Amino acid sequence: MIKFYTALLLGFSFTQVQAQHRTDTLHNDTTKRLKEVTVRAYLSERPVLRIPASVGVLGVNQLALQPSNSLVSALNTLPGIRMEERTPGSYRLSIRGSLLRSPYGVRNVKIYFDEIPLTDAGGNTYLNALDITSLHSLEVLKGPDGSLFGANSGGVVLLNPINRYTDSTSVSLGANAGSYGLFHQNAAIHHRWSNNELNINQAYQTYDGYRDHSYMQRHYIQLADRYYYGNQNQLKALGFYSDLKYQTPGGLMLAQYQANPRAARPATPAVLGAIDQNIGISTKMLFGGLVNEAHLTDRIRNVATIFGSRVDFANPFITNYEQRKENTYGGRTYFELNGLPSSTIDWKFNLGAEWQQTNADINNYDNNRGVKANPQALDEVNTNQHFFFARYAATLFKRLDVEAALSLNYYQYKFRNIFPLNQSGFNTRNFSAELMPRIAMSYQINQDFIWRASVSRGYSPPTIAEVRPSNNIVNTDLQAETGWNYETGFRLRNRDESILLDASVFYYRLTNAIVNRRNVNETDFFLNAGGTNQPGAEVNFMAWIIRQRTNGFIRGLQFNEAFTYNKFKFRDYTALGNNYSGNQVTGTPRQVIVSSLQLRLPQTIYFFVQHNYTSRIPVNDANTVYAGHYNLVQAKAGWQPFTGRKYKLEIYAGADNLLNEHYSLGNDLNAVGNRYYNPAPMRNYYAGFNVMF
């Protein structure tokens, strides 16, 4: 019924928009094209319509419609993307099924903050350190793309902290509060003078949480300064400091989940409970770098980046107390050569390299009710990752876009045990150099219909959190994931871009897939599962049923639809005497459908409603237990009484989970004792304001 309803609604909306467009055209032969969406996904700014890849974009307008206290709802509007939050502040991110590797955190996905890698050399990303209101936009490249961005087998996320389209000076302030003790405040200064542009963002968030023992708090400050010099040259200084703390209530068994979903994990005769052990996570992160873009000649451009970060991480858990200190530093540079202007061919060539080193002290102690006690294992792990890349892209006869890219990737880690073995020298694990090619093309069949196809290879070595997991054993046998992704799709628009349709189908064959398992004492370990077959389809549809206008009662009506279909299965997967070959990939729903409607009225009043249907999810490799499907409905309404040139005010209110669904957003996969479920909040509300001078 859900699938039929959504397909019917999508088809009806498409028909209505076409009719509306024809009517508008009869009255106005000079229909204006809406502003074209552009991205910087492939080293230079390009219209998204022409890019021969599956790309998801969330701009400032899309982010503004979503709750400002979490990235989860916003990212889940993109087909092929799944983001979870097991407890406030505890993110997990999946691109086309890469959640398989992540008990918590973000792995198997490469993330950049502007031109700076946010993902460290060990493969881990502290995405939850960021505040959503400090980001201007983000772009997601779906499927493996290491040809320009290094090792990954899931995809790439590019975060844009600077507004590239404004020259004004402004000061803004926002705050909102809501159910379960939610409070979020943000402030920003954007000032431009002479050749300099300064952005300072500050944010604070606190949240008691829906469940017992799920309090979170984050202090955040971000700096982005851009200095223009010479002929189109610029130097950027980027950085942030984040202090995040959150409690983790732990997973529940089904009977516990049904009896009292707000409860934290209770004690058993064998182990203490979540509250008794005061389990949670604390992350302090200092991150920054310099990015210099120099136009050496009219045809040659260079971008050079140096960066570094410091992370202090603590995680008192049921069975141990983990403490990590991680220092990362590195550099990235690439040159771009543009061909001479021609009526038949327009081309460019990129050549570059990226290098980074992460040195980590990873220590585990006994957990004495939230206080670290006797040491269990103290290790020093140093990771080095670097790669070289080249790319050639050309447009032939203004219709055919072709790309060929290749990277050569190196990965190494060294480790030594300080306690109990007291090793004096390092043990070294070198991975063979790996080539990651990508070939892609798109053809503009007519002005508004573009077909695309690509072939790319994914490669993702085990992260340090997988090599040295919570069982305190360094697993040198863990192999890198590799695989080939085959994809084709098309983008379709009408003349004024009030209708956009983006569809793709893909087949990703992954070898040595890394999966998460748990010991009886509830510590994690990882192993290679043999492989997965991952065919899927994604559709993204947008339509202005009534285009934005300045007269009439309805000033704009927009419909959006995102459809994801994944038929992901294990291939040749035998572990601990069990054969899981042919089973559905753990933690991945078969279908996700996200539909939304935005209505704009006079006096700059707007209404926004969104529906998310997610099918049931296998929570163990044997596929004997599933988390149930769910339907989430959220809504938001706002009013902008003052929208003058000198100041703007917005007042808004919203609600989430209007159907009051019982569901788990972030399941503990292959959990010991069948503690799979992390219940999400029931119906909840929020209200707030934004003011800008």
N, C-alpha and C positions, 0 to 999 in steps of 0.2 A: 504493500500500500504506500509506504513512504517513497519507494522508487517511482511508482506510477504517478503519485502526486507531484513529485519534483519534476519529472520529465514533462508532465502536462503543463505545469506552471512555467517551465522554461520555454516550451514551445509556444504557449499562449503569449508570454511576454515578448518573444521574438516577433511574433505576428503583429502584436499591438505596436511595437516600436517601428516596424516597417510601415505600418499604416500611418502612424504619427509622422514619420519622416516624409512619407509621400504627401501628406496633407500640408506639412510645413513647406515643402518644396513648391507646392502649387501657389502658396501665398508669398513665397520669397525665393526667387531663383538664385539668389546669391547666398546660399546657406554657408555659414561660417564653420570651418573645421575647429573642433575643440583642441585644446593644447595637447600636443603629442607627448607621450611618455618617453623619456630617455633614461638610459642607465649608463653607468661607467664600468659595467661588469668585465669588459675585455680591454682594459687599460686605457680606453679613451671613450668619450661620450658618444653614444649612438642611439638612434630610435629603437625601442624595444621590438617594434614590428619587424625589423630587418635582421635581428640577431638570430643566427642559426643554432639556437639552444633553447631549452626549457628554462624560462626565467620568471620568477615571481617577484613582484615589486609592491612594497608598502610605502606610500608617500605620507607626507605630514597630514593630509586630509583623511586618509584611511586610519592612521594611528589615532587621530583625534576622536574618532567615533567609538573607539574601544576603551575599556577601562584603563586608567593610567597607572594602576598599581601592579600590572603584570603584563608580560609579553605573550602569555599563553593564548588568549582569545584572538589577538591580532594575527599571530603567525598561523594559527589553525584555520584562518580564512584562505590560505594558499593551498591549492591542491597538491598532494604529495608530501605535505609537511605535517608532522604531528609533534606537538609540544605538550608535555605533561608537567604537573606541579603536584608532587605527592603531599607536600605540606607547604605553606607559604614560604617562598624563597628557594625551594628545592626543585630546580628545573631539570627536565630531560628533553632533548631535542632529537627528532628523527627526520631524516630526509630519505624517503623511499625505503623505509624499513631498517635504517641503521640503528634503531633503538635496541636491537638485538644485543649489542655489546655493552649497554650502559646500565649498571645497577643504579647509578645516579650520576648527574653531571652530563657533559656533552663530549662525546668521543666519535671518531670516524667522520667528523665534519670539520672542515677548515674554516675559521672565522677571522675576518680582518676588520680592524677598527680604522677606517679610512685606508691608508696604504700600509698600515702596521699590522702584523699578525697578532691577533689576540690569543690564538691557539699556541701553546708553548711547544718546545722541541720534543717534549714527552707525549704530545698528542692530546693534552687536556685543555679545556676551555672553561673559564669561570664566567659564563654568560650571566649568571645571576648576580654578579657584582654590579652590573649596569642598572641605571634607572631609565625607564622607557621614555620619560618626558625629555630626556637629554639627547635623544636621537632624532635627527630630522627625517631620515628615511632608511630603509634597508632593502637589499636585493639578495635573492636566493637563486643560485645556479643549481639546478636539480640534476642528480646523477653525477658519476665520478668525473672530475675535471682537474687532473693534476698537471695538465700541460702548462698551465701558467701559475698554479697555486700550490704545487707540491702534493705530498701524499694525502689522499683522501679516497674513500670508496663510497661515500654517501653524497657529498655535495659541498658547496661553498656558500658562505653567507658574508655579505659585504655590508658593514654598518657605516652610515654616513652621519657623523656628528655635526657637520657644518651645513647650514643653509646656503646652497650655491646660487640662489636666485634673488637675494635681497641686498640692497645697498643702504637700507635705512638703519638708523640708530634706535634701539628700543630697550625698554625694561619691562619685564613681565613677572607676574606672580600668580600662582595657582594653588588651590588646596581642595581636598575632598575628604569626606568622612563617610563611614558606612557601617554595615552590620559587622558583628563579631569584633568590634574594637578597631576597625580599619581607620587609619589616618594617613594621608599622603600629602606632602607639601613640596612645591618646587618653585624655584626662582631663577631668572636668567637675565643676563645683560648682554646685549649685542651692540657694539660700538664700532663705527668706522670713521677714521679720520686719515686724511692724506693717503698714504700707501699702506695703512695698517687696518686690520679687521680683527676685533677681539670678541670672543664668545666665552662667557663664564656661566656655568650651570651648577645649581645646587639643589639637592633634594634630600628629603627625610621621609622615611616611611616606618610605621609601626602597625602591627596587626596581631590581635590576640589569637586569631584563628578559630576555625569551626570546632576542631577537636581539642580535647585536653592535651596540654603540653605541646602546643603548636604556635607559640608566640614567636614573632620575628621582628627584627629592627634593622634598618639600614640607613647609614649616613653616607652621602655621596656628594662629591664635588668634581667638576670636570672643567678643563681649560682647553680652548682651541684658539690659537692666535695665528693669523695669516698675514704675511708681509709681502707686498708686491714690489718687485724691483726690476730694473732693466726692461727688456722687451718681452712682456708676457711671462716673466719669471715670478716664482713665488716660493716662499719658505714658510712652512707650517710647523708650529710647535703644538703637540697634542698630548693630553694626559688626563688621568683621573685618579682619585683616591676613593676607595670604597671600604667601608667597615660594616660587614654583614654578620648578623647572628640570627640563628633560628633553631628552635627546638624541633625534634623529630618524634612524633608520637608512636611510630612503628606500625607494622602491618597487623591486620586482624584476620582471624579465621572467619569463615562464612557465618557461622552461628553467632560469633561475637559482633560481626558487622551488622547482622540483622537485628540483634538484641539492642545494641547501643552503639551506633556508628560514631558518636562523638568521643567515645572512650579511647584512651591511649592503650597501647599494648600492655595487658596485665602480666603479673608475675606468674611463674609456674614453680612446681617443686624443685626444678633444676636450675632456673635462672631468675634473676630479678626482672621487674618490668621496666618500661620506658621511663616512668616518673622516678622510680627508685634509683635507676642508674643515671638519671638526669642527662639523657642522650640528646645530642644536638650537634650543630656545626657552627664554627666561627671562622670567617674568612676576612682577613685584612689584606688588601691588594693595592699596591702603588704601581702604576703603569704609565709609560710615556715614551715619546720619541720625537724625532725631527724628520720632516719630509721636505726635500728640496726638488722643485721642478724647474729645469733650466732648458730654454730653447736655444740650443747652441748655434743653429742656423735656421733658415726658413723651413728646412726639411728634417732636421735632426732635433729630437727632444730626449732629455734624460731625466729620470726620476730616481732619486737616491734617498734611502731611509736608514736611520739607525734607531734602535729602540731597546728597551729593557723593562723588566718588571720584577717586583718582589712580592711574594705571597707568604703570609703566615696563616696556616690552616690547622684547626684543631677539631677533632671529632670523637668525643666520648660516646662509645657504643655499648651495646649490651655486654659484649665479651672482652672488649679492650678499649684503650684510649689511644687514638692515632694523632700524631702531631707531625706536621710537615713544614719545612722551611724551603722555599723554592726561589731560586734566582735565575732569571732568564735574560739573555742579551743577544743581539744579533743585528743583521743588516740585510737590506734588499735593494737591488737596483736593476733598472732596465733602460735600454735605449730604444727609441722608435725612429725609424727612417720612413718618410713619406715619399711616394713616387711623384714624378712630375705630373701636373694636371694633364688629363687626356680625355677625349670624348668617348673612348672605348674601354679604358681600364683605369681604375683608381686603386692603388695598392699601398700597403704599409708592411713593414717588417720590424719585429720586436726581438730583442736579444737581452737576456738578463740572468740574474742569479739571486738566490736567497740563502742565508745561512743563519742558524740560531743554535744556542747552547743553553741547556737548562741543568743546573746543579741543584740537587735536592737532598736534604736530610729527611729520611722517612723513618719515624720512630713509633713503636707501639709499646704501650704500657698496660698494666692491669688498670681497670676502671673501678675506682672506689667511690661509687655514687657520684660521679661527675668530677672526681679529682684523680689525676694520674698518680699511679702508685709504682710498684716494682716494674722494671723494664722486662719486656718480652723479647723484642728484637729491635736493634738499632742499625740502620743501613744508610749508606751513602750511595746515591745513584746519580750518575752524570750522563746526560743524553745529548747527542749531537745529530742534527738533521740539516742537510743542505741539498740544494738542487740547482741545476742549470736549465734554462728553458729558451725556446725559440718559437716564433710564430710568424706565419705569413698569411695575410688576409688581403683579398682583392675583390673588387666589384667590377664585373664585366658588363658593358653595355647598359649600365644602370639598372640591371635586372637580376643578374646572377651574382650572389655572394658566395665565395669559397674561402675556407680557412684550413690550414694545416699547422698543427702545433705539436711540439715534442718536448718532454722534460726528462732529465736524467737525475734520479733520486738516490741519495745516500742516507743511511740510517745506522746509528751505532749507540749502544749504551754500555757504560762501565759501572760496576757495582762492587762494593766491599762491605762486609759485615763488621760493625764495630762491637756489637754485643749479640750473642755470647761468644762468637768465635774470635773476635779481636784480630781480624785479618789486616795485614799491613799493606798488601798490594791489591790492585783492582783486577777483577775478572772482566774480560771484554767480550761482548757479543756484537759481531759485525754482520750486517745483512748485505746480501749481494746488491750491487747497483741495479736499479730497475728503470726501464724506459716506460714512460706514460705518453703514448701518442693520442692525438685527437684529430679527426678529419670531419669537417662539417660543411654543409652548403645550404643555401636557401635560394629559392627562385620566385621572383615577383611575377606571377602569372598575369595579373593585371594590377592596377594601382592599389586595389584593396584586398588582394588575396595572395598570400605568400606561403609557399610550401617549404618545409625544411627537413633535413635528415642529418644524422651524425653517428659516428662510431668512436668510442673512446674506451680507454683502459683505466680501470681503477686499481689503486695500490695503497694499502694502509697497513703499516707495521703495527705490532701491538703497542699500546700506550704503556707508559710506566705504571699507571694504575692497574694495568692488567698483568704486566710482567711481575710486579711486586704488589699483589693485592692484599686484602686484609687477613689472609691466612699466614702472612709473614714469610712466605716461601717465594724466592726468586725463580720464576719458571723460564729457563733459557730454551726450552723446547717449543715455545709458542712461536708459530710461523705467521708471516704477514698475509693478510687478505689480498687477493688479486681477482680480477674479473674483467669481462668485456661487456660493454653496454651498447646496445643497438637501438636506435630511436628514430622515429619520424613523426611529423606533425604539421599543422598549418595554423596560420593566423588569418582571420577574416574580419573586415571592418566595413561599415558603410561610408558614404562619401564624407560625412562630417565627423566621423569617429564617435558618434553617439551610441554605436553598437560595436563591441569588440568580442570576438570569439577566438579562444586559443585552445587547441586540442592536441594531444600527443599520445602515442602508444610507445612502449619500450619493452625491451627484454634484457635483463641484466643477469648474467651467469657468473656467480661468485664462487671462488674456490678458497678453501681454508677459512671459511667464515668463522669468526671468533664469537663464542657464546659464553654467557655467564652461568656458572653453577654455584651451588652452596654446599658446604660441608655440614655435618650434623651439628657442629658447634656454632653454626650460622656465619662462619667466615666465608668470604667469596674466593673463588678461583675461576680461571678461564681456560678454555681449551678450544682447539680447532675442530669445527663440526663437519668437515669434509666439503660441504658446499651448499649453496641455495640456488634455486631457479626463481627468478623474480620478474615475471611478466606483469605489466600493469597499464592502466590508461588514466589520463587526467584531462579534465575539461574545466576551463575558466571562462565564464560568460558575464559580460557587463552590458547593461543597456540603460540609457536615459529614456525611459518611457515618455516622460515629458522633460524636455531640456530645460536647463536653468534659464530663467528669464526674470525680468523686473516688473511684470504686470500679471494680473490674474490672481485667483485665490491660491492655486497650486503653482508655486514658483520653481518646482523641480521634483521629479520622481525618478529614482534610480533603483534598478534591480541588479543584484549580483548572485551568481551561482558558481560554486566550486565543487566539482565531483572528482572523487578519487576511487579507483578500483585496483586492488592489489590481490593477485593470486600467487602469493609467495609461498614456496614449499622448500623443505629441506631435501637435499640430495646426498645420498651416501653418508648419512649421519648416524654413527654408532658410538655410544659413550657409556662407560661403566656397565657393559653387558647388555644395554638396551639399544634397539634399532629404531630410530625416529625417522627414517627415510620416508618421504611422501607426506609427512605431517606439515600442517600450516606453520609458518614461521612464528615463533613465540613473540607475543607483544604487539603484533601487527593486525589491525582490523582489516576485514575484507573490503568494506565500503565506508566512505565518509562523504556526507553531503552537507554542505554549508550554504544556506540561502539567506539573503538579506535584502531589506527594502529601506530606502532612505527617502523621506518626504520633507520637502521644504515649503514653508508657508510665508505669508507676509509678516513683517516685523522681525524678519530673520529668525523665525521659529522653525525648528527642525525636529523630526521624529525618526528614530532608527530602530529597527527590529531585526534580529538575526536568529536563525534556527540551525542547530548543528545536530545531525543524526550520525552516530557512530555505531557500527555493527559490533557484535560481540568479539571478544579478544581472547585468544588462548594465552593462559598465564603459566603453563608449563610445557616443556618440550614434548611430553607424551600426548598433549592435546586432550587430556582427560578432564581438565577444569577450564572453564571460560568465565571471564568477567562479562556481565550482561551488556546488551546494547543499551544506548540511552539517547534521549532527545533533550537537548538543551535549548531553551529560548531565553534570549536576553533582549533588553530594550533600553533605549536612552532617549531623552528629550532635552532640548536646550533652547535658550533664548538669548539673543545678542541685542540688547536694547540700545547699546551705543556702539557704532561702528564707524566713527569719524576717522579722519586722517591722523589725528593726534592721540586718540586713545580708543581702546576697544574693551568691551566687557561681555563675558559669557557666563550665564548661569545654567546649570544642567543638573539632571537627576537621572538615575538609571537603576535597573534591577537585573539580576542574573538568576538563572535556573528558575524561571517563572512557573514551570510545571512541577517544581518541587521534586525533581527526580532523585532517587537514591542511586548513586553511581560512584565508581572508584576512578579518580583521575591520576593514574600513575600506579600501576600494579607492581608488586615485588615478584619478579619472574623467578620461577623454580624455587619458591620460598620454602624453607624448612618448616615443618609443622603446618603446612597449608595456610600460612599467614600471608596471603596474596594481596589483601585489599587495604587500600588507603582511602577511606571515604572522603568525598569532596563536599563542600558546603551545600546546604539546602538553600531554599529561596533566600536571597539577600539583596540589600539595597545600598545605594550610595548617592551622595549629592555633593556638589562643589561649585567652584567658580574659577574663572581665569580672567585676569585683567592685564592689559598691555598698554604702555605709554610710549 
